[in-house]
């Protein structure tokens, strides 16, 4: 189990939702929850804002300390295991190279309580985070229903074995949720024998887990709610390179997330 889990608090007021998810599915007694909030000087030249950084820093520190107090009041976790990180700089740059945290197991961000009419800015920022982070990234919807995982949906390339990191995470989450795993893959030649060969090749890496499968013939098809059966799905796991193939349709679902009651599931993007 990783020593650190990183919660991004720049996006919305949903940090407590992130903590609930982390406490339920990701944390053991040794894991530290790191609360990261960044601040930067606005990109304007007026001299009147030259001293704004100390103000932004104080606001950031105060926000994180208040969040820490809420966490300690609501969850059984040692005070030393909740660490506020108020850092001046660009979030994506920090995630790419500058953040000095050893053994980060996951990065978690919740979209709950996003500031009205800023959804497009958050989606753009999320896209940058996806591109730059080298850690497993959990993106929680506006509200993670019931804080439970009833169905894990795994989108994969059937012609290549998933990485050990992906398989380990899948097996770990399934062991907690006991939900089984539904696998979606795309095929180049849609014949029964090829589908069965691919299916058996995927399943052999998930011994002892209830696995169901579905396939798309055209890799460019939209990954929509019908293909993913998102009504009964709580967690979608997808590798970053495959995410690029479906990013438009996933981004569309993410866009809907800000406007409608039927939210997308938790999205886990694996490096």
Legacy VTK file of the C-alpha trace (Angstrom):
# vtk DataFile Version 3.0
C-alpha trace
ASCII
DATASET POLYDATA
POINTS 271 float
0.000 0.000 0.000
1.282 3.448 -0.915
2.518 5.833 1.752
0.753 8.869 0.267
-2.557 9.713 -1.387
-2.879 13.126 -2.968
-6.216 14.994 -3.011
-6.467 17.964 -5.351
-8.538 20.759 -3.826
-8.081 23.383 -6.574
-11.142 22.359 -8.556
-14.190 22.565 -6.355
-15.665 22.252 -2.897
-15.735 18.479 -3.162
-12.592 17.696 -1.212
-14.566 15.989 1.577
-16.133 13.705 -1.027
-12.615 12.821 -2.126
-11.689 12.061 1.472
-14.750 9.815 1.892
-13.754 7.874 -1.210
-10.135 7.600 -0.070
-11.100 6.411 3.411
-13.516 3.834 1.998
-11.439 2.384 -0.831
-7.812 3.501 -0.855
-6.384 4.139 2.600
-4.903 1.838 5.183
-3.627 2.874 8.601
-0.194 3.890 7.339
-1.280 6.095 4.440
-1.002 9.874 4.678
-3.692 11.999 3.017
-2.077 15.026 1.386
-4.357 17.972 0.590
-2.857 19.991 -2.259
-3.964 23.520 -3.072
-2.001 25.785 -5.397
-2.067 29.534 -5.877
-0.502 31.846 -8.456
-0.162 35.530 -9.134
-2.753 36.544 -11.764
-1.352 37.124 -15.229
-1.841 40.883 -15.250
0.719 43.643 -14.939
-0.926 46.197 -12.681
1.308 47.190 -9.793
-1.702 47.101 -7.481
-1.529 43.295 -7.318
2.217 42.936 -6.838
1.711 42.086 -3.162
-1.210 39.708 -3.669
0.804 36.500 -3.220
0.928 36.722 0.617
-2.856 37.225 0.602
-3.431 34.229 -1.671
-1.092 32.139 0.460
-2.993 33.000 3.650
-6.350 32.205 2.016
-5.003 28.873 0.803
-3.540 27.914 4.185
-6.736 28.915 6.002
-8.873 26.884 3.580
-6.706 23.799 4.015
-6.609 24.066 7.800
-10.396 24.319 7.884
-10.632 21.262 5.629
-8.246 19.380 7.909
-10.402 20.216 10.935
-13.473 18.837 9.159
-11.621 15.645 8.252
-10.421 15.077 11.810
-13.939 15.672 13.115
-15.596 13.278 10.655
-13.064 10.457 10.333
-10.962 8.356 12.648
-7.534 9.312 11.402
-4.445 10.557 13.290
-3.776 14.264 12.949
-0.284 13.564 11.608
-1.800 11.540 8.746
-3.550 14.575 7.233
-1.071 16.950 5.630
-2.098 20.296 4.067
0.090 21.366 1.136
-0.323 25.007 0.148
2.105 25.599 -2.718
2.721 28.556 -5.015
2.937 27.382 -8.609
1.203 25.677 -11.491
-0.680 22.498 -10.596
0.225 20.556 -13.728
3.892 21.479 -13.368
3.854 20.289 -9.774
2.282 16.983 -10.766
4.717 16.549 -13.649
7.986 17.032 -11.852
8.158 19.409 -8.914
6.086 17.731 -6.228
8.365 15.892 -3.834
6.176 13.150 -2.379
7.542 9.632 -2.148
5.339 6.689 -3.061
2.112 8.345 -4.225
-0.454 5.591 -4.654
-3.252 7.662 -6.181
-4.361 11.190 -7.006
-8.033 11.963 -6.280
-10.167 14.920 -7.356
-13.901 15.509 -6.840
-16.030 17.706 -9.086
-18.725 18.216 -6.451
-19.782 21.808 -5.726
-17.961 23.220 -8.719
-18.330 26.957 -9.077
-21.325 27.658 -11.384
-20.514 28.373 -15.049
-16.876 27.333 -14.676
-17.306 23.746 -15.854
-15.373 24.316 -19.076
-12.406 25.723 -17.151
-12.373 22.741 -14.810
-12.616 20.285 -17.714
-9.693 21.995 -19.406
-7.672 21.852 -16.207
-8.623 18.199 -15.667
-7.443 17.419 -19.212
-4.062 18.940 -18.402
-3.851 16.944 -15.181
-4.638 13.726 -17.070
-1.934 14.484 -19.592
0.790 15.310 -17.084
0.251 13.018 -14.107
2.145 9.761 -13.829
-0.029 8.501 -10.949
-3.349 6.645 -10.951
-5.949 9.409 -11.145
-9.459 9.068 -9.687
-11.946 11.645 -10.991
-15.095 11.613 -8.868
-18.409 12.800 -10.327
-20.510 15.556 -8.854
-21.597 13.113 -6.191
-20.342 9.559 -5.861
-23.614 7.712 -5.293
-23.806 5.938 -1.951
-20.004 5.867 -1.702
-20.107 2.296 -2.990
-18.756 0.447 -6.004
-21.391 -1.925 -7.351
-19.823 -2.499 -10.748
-16.300 -2.012 -12.110
-16.021 -1.356 -15.825
-12.595 -1.874 -17.437
-11.811 -0.509 -20.909
-8.775 -2.242 -22.384
-6.804 -3.109 -25.489
-7.244 -6.862 -26.052
-4.084 -7.178 -28.120
-1.769 -6.139 -25.304
-1.616 -7.372 -21.729
-2.615 -4.677 -19.241
0.257 -3.451 -17.110
0.855 -5.072 -13.737
0.007 -1.744 -12.114
-3.417 -1.738 -13.780
-4.100 -5.380 -12.928
-3.022 -4.886 -9.312
-5.353 -1.889 -8.938
-8.256 -3.748 -10.549
-7.802 -6.783 -8.324
-7.440 -4.608 -5.212
-10.609 -2.599 -5.925
-12.620 -5.681 -6.840
-11.529 -7.379 -3.618
-12.944 -4.454 -1.636
-16.106 -4.006 -3.698
-16.690 -7.715 -4.488
-18.503 -6.503 -7.588
-16.939 -8.449 -10.425
-15.427 -6.710 -13.450
-17.084 -5.968 -16.786
-14.522 -5.600 -19.593
-15.011 -3.655 -22.812
-12.568 -4.171 -25.669
-12.417 -3.379 -29.369
-11.635 -5.919 -32.096
-10.224 -5.454 -35.592
-11.789 -8.608 -37.024
-15.183 -9.349 -35.578
-15.469 -13.127 -35.620
-16.697 -15.429 -32.877
-13.404 -17.326 -32.592
-11.332 -14.143 -32.351
-13.652 -12.688 -29.720
-13.469 -15.869 -27.651
-9.661 -16.016 -27.907
-9.356 -12.389 -26.814
-11.854 -12.907 -23.995
-9.958 -15.865 -22.590
-6.654 -13.982 -22.932
-7.998 -11.116 -20.795
-9.736 -13.267 -18.204
-6.633 -15.332 -17.469
-5.054 -12.282 -15.823
-7.994 -11.973 -13.396
-8.153 -15.445 -11.901
-10.812 -15.900 -9.241
-12.780 -12.789 -10.229
-16.198 -12.845 -11.868
-15.607 -11.340 -15.308
-18.088 -10.403 -18.017
-17.102 -8.955 -21.383
-18.400 -6.855 -24.235
-16.720 -5.752 -27.455
-16.857 -3.002 -30.048
-15.909 -3.692 -33.638
-14.877 -0.136 -34.452
-12.313 1.396 -32.104
-13.434 4.879 -33.091
-17.026 4.394 -31.917
-18.280 6.715 -29.253
-17.916 5.286 -25.796
-21.424 6.242 -24.793
-23.738 5.236 -21.991
-25.202 2.362 -24.039
-21.822 0.755 -24.642
-20.703 1.246 -21.098
-24.021 0.469 -19.398
-23.234 3.265 -17.001
-26.610 3.071 -15.293
-25.379 0.226 -13.102
-21.691 1.112 -13.227
-19.879 3.047 -10.511
-16.234 2.916 -11.568
-14.654 3.057 -15.023
-10.988 2.032 -15.238
-9.099 3.001 -18.354
-5.405 3.220 -19.241
-4.093 6.607 -20.289
-3.092 5.526 -23.795
-6.559 4.050 -24.393
-8.192 7.103 -22.804
-6.752 9.129 -25.697
-8.754 6.983 -28.120
-12.027 7.674 -26.339
-11.250 11.057 -24.804
-13.849 12.967 -26.838
-16.748 10.800 -25.762
-15.506 10.656 -22.168
-15.071 14.426 -22.187
-18.645 14.712 -23.453
-19.861 12.624 -20.525
-17.720 14.727 -18.211
-19.377 17.828 -19.651
-22.813 16.390 -18.923
-21.617 15.797 -15.393
-21.941 19.509 -14.676
-25.517 19.806 -15.893
-27.568 16.693 -15.230
-28.603 14.452 -12.373
-27.369 11.200 -14.001
-23.657 11.612 -13.430
-20.830 9.624 -14.944
-19.215 7.066 -12.652
-15.878 7.494 -10.972
-13.234 7.563 -13.685
-9.858 5.979 -12.891
-7.136 6.775 -15.431
-4.061 4.595 -15.053
-0.603 5.612 -16.318
LINES 1 272
271 0 1 2 3 4 5 6 7 8 9 10 11 12 13 14 15 16 17 18 19 20 21 22 23 24 25 26 27 28 29 30 31 32 33 34 35 36 37 38 39 40 41 42 43 44 45 46 47 48 49 50 51 52 53 54 55 56 57 58 59 60 61 62 63 64 65 66 67 68 69 70 71 72 73 74 75 76 77 78 79 80 81 82 83 84 85 86 87 88 89 90 91 92 93 94 95 96 97 98 99 100 101 102 103 104 105 106 107 108 109 110 111 112 113 114 115 116 117 118 119 120 121 122 123 124 125 126 127 128 129 130 131 132 133 134 135 136 137 138 139 140 141 142 143 144 145 146 147 148 149 150 151 152 153 154 155 156 157 158 159 160 161 162 163 164 165 166 167 168 169 170 171 172 173 174 175 176 177 178 179 180 181 182 183 184 185 186 187 188 189 190 191 192 193 194 195 196 197 198 199 200 201 202 203 204 205 206 207 208 209 210 211 212 213 214 215 216 217 218 219 220 221 222 223 224 225 226 227 228 229 230 231 232 233 234 235 236 237 238 239 240 241 242 243 244 245 246 247 248 249 250 251 252 253 254 255 256 257 258 259 260 261 262 263 264 265 266 267 268 269 270
